[in-house]
Amino acid sequence: MAKAIHAMIRVLDEARSVAFYEQAFGLAVAERLDFDSFTLIYLSNPETPFELELTVNKGRTEAYSLGDGYGHLAVSVADVAAEHARLTEAGLSPRKIVDFAPAGTVIARFFFIADPDGYQIEVLERGGRYL
């Protein structure tokens, strides 16, 4: 059976991205691998062994085109309203909280926030299938 271990995104500015993911989600650098033309930065926190891999291509000055195929990354938190307030206070501009209730019963509470490169992160309140 396969075990998911990380997701990778390409970022333009290492320091800016590391600072965002640390402030927004408590992710810290677990390992940094520097090569001639690129750097890999693995971010993690004690909540899960799953990591986010940031790839920085050296010499790149233009923002990446995310195109129309990228979906989103998702994280879960204990209290979505408290996280939304914290991120708003930190100036990170989360979008509005949504109560998703397609059949009249709320099955998810969430909001989205964009990282410095425009990647969308869904922040879900823990519960049901979103633990």
LINPE-V957654 format. One line per field, one symbol per residue. psi: psi as a letter, one per 40 degrees, with the letter a starting at -180 (. if undefined). burial: # if it has 16 or more other C-alpha atoms within 10 Angstrom, else .. A space follows every 10 residues. Layout:
BEGIN
psi->???
burial->???
END
This chain:
BEGIN
psi->iihhdiihih idhddddddd ddddefhihd ihhhideihh hhiiiedieh ihhhhhhheh eiiiheaeeh biiiiiidhd ddddddddde fefiiihhhh gdeehheihi iiiiideehh hhhihhibeg .
burial->.........# ####..##.# #..##.###. ........## #####....# #######... .......... .....##..# #.##..#... .#.#...... .......### #######.## ######.... .
END
